[in-house]
Amino acid sequence: MDRYGTNLARIRFRLREVGLAYTLYLALQRLSSRRFFQCQRMFIIALPIDAAACDVPPHPCIREATRDETSRIAAIGGPVADVEEHFDRGDRCWVFERDGMLLACDWIRHSAQDRIGWIILGKSSDEIWSAGILVDRTQRGQGIAPQLRAQVIRECARSGVRRMLGFIDTPNRNSVRALDRVGYRPLGILFYLRIFGFGVIRSGKPWRWGFWSERSPVRLSMCDIADPSCLRLWSAITDEHIAR
Ligand SMILES: CC(C)(COP(=O)(O)OP(=O)(O)OC[C@H]1O[C@@H](n2cnc3c(N)ncnc32)[C@H](O)[C@@H]1OP(=O)(O)O)[C@@H](O)C(=O)NCCC(=O)NCCS
């Protein structure tokens, strides 16, 4: 197949898997230069963790991965540089392995805050950020992500974490459905647009704007983000799934 045919097949696969809205959203992200133009709209999500999570039985296919496995983790579907960046930041990685093949990975961030480029999101000491879950594209739709995340929650519960935070692009319906199944609910929606260093942010509170950069970032707390009305959009995505 020539390059045009391969690209067309990839677009068709994406459309079937994630739908038109998220395909267009990802195309915009890919085409724009992150230095000059950034635009993202995401749910900030949370999952309360209670002591009962410690009692979840261990899963035979799930374990923590080490840095030696960088190339195997990257083979699930991301560049080696991304995996190295995660380990450099001190993130920990859990993997789902079957018949000697890594099928999915789930990253947890142990630092006190998470950063989306020039936005810093704070958290309290008994909270933890999830930093991305990825399932091999040939293995999606089999419930691997919810099983993997349930084990990660078990590990977090055992180390005293009381709430897990994360973010999902609002059009990423597959991720919303997978994490809704685990028990996550949205706290609010964070929207940002940044053109040539000038940024605009909309979260639970009114719009704010300014010149922000990685060196002089804007800081947001969970109180800045909280907006119960976002549950309507979340439910529309999960109810659409129940209706199917
Ligand atoms: C989001 C993701 C982690 C979900 O993992 P998963 O193991 O497929 O999760 P599930 O099996 O619970 O599937 C979740 C939903 O996606 C749908 N889905 C995902 N991939 C699919 C595919 N290839 N074909 C059909 N349906 C698919 C499932 O049908 C399910 O929807 P449903 O509840 O209406 O049936 C996975 O799709 C993925 O790795 N996506 C790319 C990376 C990403 O977006 N990560 C999340 C960042 S927050």
The ligand as a MOL file (V3000), in Angstrom:
LIG
                    3D

  0  0  0     0  0            999 V3000
M  V30 BEGIN CTAB
M  V30 COUNTS 48 50 0 0 0
M  V30 BEGIN ATOM
M  V30 1 C -8.8850 4.7980 26.1310 0
M  V30 2 C -8.2740 3.3940 26.2120 0
M  V30 3 C -7.1630 3.3920 27.2530 0
M  V30 4 C -9.3940 2.4340 26.6580 0
M  V30 5 O -8.8150 1.1450 26.8420 0
M  V30 6 P -9.6590 -0.1920 26.5870 0
M  V30 7 O -8.9150 -1.3220 27.2060 0
M  V30 8 O -9.9750 -0.3010 25.1530 0
M  V30 9 O -10.9790 0.1290 27.4360 0
M  V30 10 P -12.3900 -0.6310 27.2970 0
M  V30 11 O -12.1740 -2.0170 26.8100 0
M  V30 12 O -13.0920 -0.4300 28.6050 0
M  V30 13 O -13.1230 0.1840 26.1640 0
M  V30 14 C -13.6110 1.4950 26.3820 0
M  V30 15 C -14.5350 1.8870 25.2500 0
M  V30 16 O -13.7880 2.0300 24.0540 0
M  V30 17 C -14.3960 1.2920 22.9840 0
M  V30 18 N -13.2940 0.8840 22.0930 0
M  V30 19 C -12.0240 1.1600 22.2660 0
M  V30 20 N -11.2940 0.6840 21.2470 0
M  V30 21 C -12.1000 0.1050 20.4320 0
M  V30 22 C -11.9100 -0.5700 19.2090 0
M  V30 23 N -10.7120 -0.7140 18.6580 0
M  V30 24 N -12.9820 -1.0820 18.6290 0
M  V30 25 C -14.1800 -0.9400 19.1910 0
M  V30 26 N -14.4120 -0.2740 20.3460 0
M  V30 27 C -13.3720 0.2350 20.9660 0
M  V30 28 C -15.0590 0.1470 23.7070 0
M  V30 29 O -16.0930 -0.4170 22.9420 0
M  V30 30 C -15.5770 0.7960 24.9600 0
M  V30 31 O -16.7770 1.4720 24.7340 0
M  V30 32 P -18.1430 0.8160 25.3020 0
M  V30 33 O -18.0100 0.9360 26.7720 0
M  V30 34 O -19.1890 1.6750 24.7210 0
M  V30 35 O -18.1890 -0.5960 24.8210 0
M  V30 36 C -7.7450 2.9180 24.8290 0
M  V30 37 O -8.7650 3.0750 23.8760 0
M  V30 38 C -6.4930 3.6580 24.3920 0
M  V30 39 O -5.3850 3.2270 24.6920 0
M  V30 40 N -6.6640 4.7970 23.6590 0
M  V30 41 C -5.5500 5.6100 23.2070 0
M  V30 42 C -4.8510 6.3510 24.3460 0
M  V30 43 C -5.7980 7.1430 25.1860 0
M  V30 44 O -6.6910 7.8130 24.6880 0
M  V30 45 N -5.5790 7.0660 26.5060 0
M  V30 46 C -6.3710 7.7530 27.4970 0
M  V30 47 C -5.7080 9.0100 27.9310 0
M  V30 48 S -6.6390 9.6740 29.3030 0
M  V30 END ATOM
M  V30 BEGIN BOND
M  V30 1 1 1 2
M  V30 2 1 2 3
M  V30 3 1 2 4
M  V30 4 1 2 36
M  V30 5 1 4 5
M  V30 6 1 5 6
M  V30 7 2 6 7
M  V30 8 1 6 8
M  V30 9 1 6 9
M  V30 10 1 9 10
M  V30 11 2 10 11
M  V30 12 1 10 12
M  V30 13 1 10 13
M  V30 14 1 13 14
M  V30 15 1 14 15
M  V30 16 1 15 16
M  V30 17 1 15 30
M  V30 18 1 16 17
M  V30 19 1 17 18
M  V30 20 1 17 28
M  V30 21 1 18 19
M  V30 22 1 18 27
M  V30 23 2 19 20
M  V30 24 1 20 21
M  V30 25 1 21 22
M  V30 26 2 21 27
M  V30 27 1 22 23
M  V30 28 2 22 24
M  V30 29 1 24 25
M  V30 30 2 25 26
M  V30 31 1 26 27
M  V30 32 1 28 29
M  V30 33 1 28 30
M  V30 34 1 30 31
M  V30 35 1 31 32
M  V30 36 2 32 33
M  V30 37 1 32 34
M  V30 38 1 32 35
M  V30 39 1 36 37
M  V30 40 1 36 38
M  V30 41 2 38 39
M  V30 42 1 38 40
M  V30 43 1 40 41
M  V30 44 1 41 42
M  V30 45 1 42 43
M  V30 46 2 43 44
M  V30 47 1 43 45
M  V30 48 1 45 46
M  V30 49 1 46 47
M  V30 50 1 47 48
M  V30 END BOND
M  V30 END CTAB
M  END
